[in-house]
């Protein structure tokens, strides 16, 4: 795990701030620590994140095969505020094999946190939009 001590604050589009912070942000590498946070059929989120109705996220529909062959490391692609549960953050993560998943932020832990790119204006505040129904 990366030794970075960065903590990222998530700011919603209406100006509210999530009270807790997270040690990663979109663009970093993460591991899933709780698959119970996974949204396997949240079509609105799939469409909002831009990967549509990807059946079983590219895996064989056999449930045992699906769970046994899940990847370990993912790129954290993007985040949105949940449309029905304010303050809940849902994340788009992509496996190194290119399979997409939606998961609650609490189900993730950092693997590699990249340094801030100050020349590009990055800060420790992550601004996210609310998912629209």
C-alpha positions in Angstrom: 0.0 0.0 0.0 1.1 3.5 -0.7 2.5 5.4 2.3 0.8 8.6 1.2 -1.0 10.4 4.1 -3.3 12.4 1.8 -6.9 12.7 2.9 -9.5 13.7 0.3 -12.7 15.6 1.1 -15.6 15.0 -1.2 -17.7 18.1 -2.0 -21.1 17.8 -3.5 -22.4 20.1 -6.3 -24.7 22.0 -3.9 -21.7 22.9 -1.7 -22.2 20.3 1.1 -19.1 18.5 2.3 -18.9 14.9 3.2 -18.0 14.8 6.9 -15.5 11.9 6.7 -12.5 11.9 4.3 -11.0 9.1 2.2 -7.4 8.4 1.5 -8.0 8.1 -2.3 -9.7 9.9 -5.2 -10.6 9.2 -8.8 -7.5 8.3 -10.8 -6.0 6.2 -8.0 -5.8 2.4 -7.7 -8.0 0.7 -5.2 -9.0 -2.7 -3.9 -12.5 -3.8 -3.0 -12.7 -4.7 0.7 -16.5 -5.1 0.8 -18.3 -6.5 -2.2 -21.5 -5.9 -0.2 -21.2 -2.3 -1.4 -21.4 -3.4 -5.1 -24.3 -2.3 -7.2 -24.8 -5.1 -9.7 -28.0 -3.7 -11.4 -28.0 0.1 -11.0 -28.7 0.9 -14.6 -29.0 4.6 -14.0 -25.5 4.7 -12.6 -24.1 2.4 -15.4 -25.5 4.9 -17.9 -24.3 8.0 -16.0 -20.8 6.5 -15.8 -20.9 5.8 -19.5 -20.8 2.0 -19.7 -24.5 1.3 -20.1 -26.1 -2.1 -19.7 -22.9 -4.2 -19.5 -24.3 -7.6 -18.7 -22.6 -9.0 -15.6 -19.8 -6.6 -16.2 -18.2 -8.8 -18.9 -18.1 -12.0 -16.8 -19.7 -15.3 -17.4 -23.3 -15.3 -16.0 -22.5 -18.3 -13.9 -22.7 -16.8 -10.4 -19.9 -19.0 -8.9 -17.6 -18.2 -11.8 -18.4 -14.5 -11.5 -17.6 -14.3 -7.8 -14.5 -16.6 -8.0 -12.9 -14.6 -10.8 -13.4 -11.0 -9.7 -10.2 -8.9 -10.1 -8.3 -7.6 -7.1 -7.0 -4.2 -8.3 -9.1 -1.4 -9.9 -8.7 2.1 -11.2 -11.1 4.5 -9.5 -12.6 6.2 -12.5 -15.3 8.5 -11.2 -17.6 9.3 -8.3 -21.2 10.6 -8.0 -23.5 11.3 -5.1 -26.3 8.7 -4.9 -29.6 10.1 -6.3 -31.7 8.6 -3.5 -29.4 8.7 -0.5 -27.7 12.1 0.0 -24.1 11.9 1.3 -23.7 8.4 -0.2 -21.0 8.3 -2.8 -21.0 5.7 -5.6 -17.9 5.0 -7.5 -17.1 3.7 -11.0 -14.1 1.4 -10.8 -12.5 -0.5 -13.8 -10.5 -3.6 -13.6 -7.1 -3.9 -15.4 -9.0 -6.2 -17.8 -11.4 -3.4 -18.6 -14.5 -4.6 -16.7 -16.6 -1.8 -15.1 -18.3 -1.9 -11.6 -20.3 0.5 -9.5 -19.6 0.3 -5.7 -20.1 2.4 -2.6 -17.0 4.3 -1.6 -17.0 2.6 1.8 -16.2 -0.7 0.0 -12.8 0.5 -1.2 -9.3 0.9 0.2 -6.3 2.5 -1.5 -3.6 0.5 -3.2 -1.7 3.3 -5.0 -2.4 7.0 -4.3 -0.8 9.2 -6.9 0.8 12.5 -5.9 -1.2 15.7 -6.4 -0.5 17.4 -9.8 -0.2 20.9 -8.5 0.6 22.2 -12.0 -2.9 21.0 -13.1 -4.5 22.6 -10.0 -5.3 19.4 -8.1 -6.3 19.8 -4.5 -7.4 17.4 -1.8 -11.0 18.4 -2.5 -12.9 16.2 -4.9 -16.0 17.8 -6.4 -18.7 15.4 -7.4 -22.1 15.8 -9.0 -25.4 14.2 -7.9 -26.6 11.2 -10.0 -29.8 12.2 -11.9 -32.7 9.8 -12.3 
